[in-house]
Amino acid sequence: MRKTATTTVGAVITTQDNGVEKILLTRRNIQPFKDHWCLPGGHIDADETARHAIVREVKEEVGLDFEPNFFAYFDEIIPEQSIHNVVLIFTGPTTGTVIPQESEVSEIGWFSWPEASALALAFRHQEILSAYAQQGG
């Protein structure tokens, strides 16, 4: 049987902390990649737009209200884990208070670009962050 790709969404959320740009990452509390850091995001539900999905996922995972702007798409092909996702990445401002959803997220952190680059991130999120940084963030 031929496997098809799944479409997912992810959010690059940044803030300024004493003149240093930091990115919001979550530590996964579920498989695959349990205990790895990643961008907030997830699967698009049936009859849901990508924009609605990323707003919902950010609210569910980190408690923030998100105003998404499309950034780019990336292929996440990880054969050893039978993963083939096309991930739509959004950026944008947030409001609210950071609150982790413990069923999916065990921890939330703000990381400088060098700190985030040093982490073993889930999926292909390191590639996504590199592309975002190259675009000038």
N, C-alpha and C positions, 0 to 999 in steps of 0.2 A: 504494500500500500504506500502510495506517495504522500509524504508529509508536506503540509503547506505552512507558510509563515504566519505568525500571529502578529497583529499590530498592537503596539503598546505605546504609552506616553511617559515622558519624564520631564522634570522641571529643574532648570538651573536657576536657583534663587540665591542672590547675593546681597550683602550688606556692607556698609563701611564701618570699621571699628578702629578709631583713632588713626584714620587715614589709610588703613589697610583693608583691601577688599577681601571679604571672606565668603565662602560658599557653604550652603546648608547641605549636610549629608545625613543620612539615616543609617543606623546599623540594623540590618535585617534580622528579624526574629523568626523567619520561616525559610524553608528550602525553596529553590536552590540558593546557594551562596549564603546560608545562615551564618550570622556573625560578621559578614563582610559589610563594609560601608557602601552606600550607593546614593544616587539621586532619588528624591521622592518621585513616585509614579507607579504605574501598574497597567493592568489590562483595561481595554475599552469594553464596556458592557454592550450587550445586544441593544440595538436601537438608540445608541448614545453617540453623540458627536465626540470627536477627539478633544475639542475645546472643553466640552462639559466634563469629559473623563479626567482631564488633568486638573481642573478646578476641584472636582470631587476627590480625586486621589490626594492632592495636597491637603485639603481640609481633613480627610480621614487620617492620613499618616502623621501630619505635623500640626494640625489645628489652625493653619493660616488660611485666610482668604487670598486667592491668587488671581491676578489679572493677566492672563496668558497672551503672549505674542509668539507666533511661530518662529523658531530659530532655524532648524534643519532636521533632516531625517538621517538615521544611521541604520546599517544592517548589523544585527547582533547574531552572528552565526557561530555557534559553539557546539560542534558535532559531538564532542565527548559527553555533553549533558543533554543531547537531543534538543537543543534550543535553536530556533530560527525565528527571531523577532525583527520586525521593522519598527524601530522606535522613533516616534515623533517627539522632538524636543522643543519645549517652550521656555521662554524667559519672561520675566515681568515682575512688577512690584507686588508686595504682599502687605496685608494688615492683620492685626490680631496678635495672639499670644501663642508661642510655640508649646504644643502639648503632644507628646508622642502617643500613638495608638499602640498600646503594648502588645496586642495580638500579632501585629506585623512588624513593629519597630521597637527594638529594645533600648535604643539610645538615639539622641539627636545631637549633632555638633556643628559648630561653625568653624571652618578651617581656612587658613590662608592658602593661596595657590600652591606654595611649596609644600605645605603640610598635606594637602589633598593629593598632590602628585606623588608623594611618598607612600601613600596607602595602597594596599591591594584591593582595588574596588571590584564590586560585583559586575557581572555581565561585561559590557564593553564601555563602561562609564568613564574609564581613564581616557579613552579615545575621544569621547564626547567633550570632556573637560578640556582636553588639549585643543580641540577644534574651536571651542568657545573662547579660550584664552588667545588663540591666534587671531581671532576676529576682533580682538581688542576688548572682549568682555562687554 
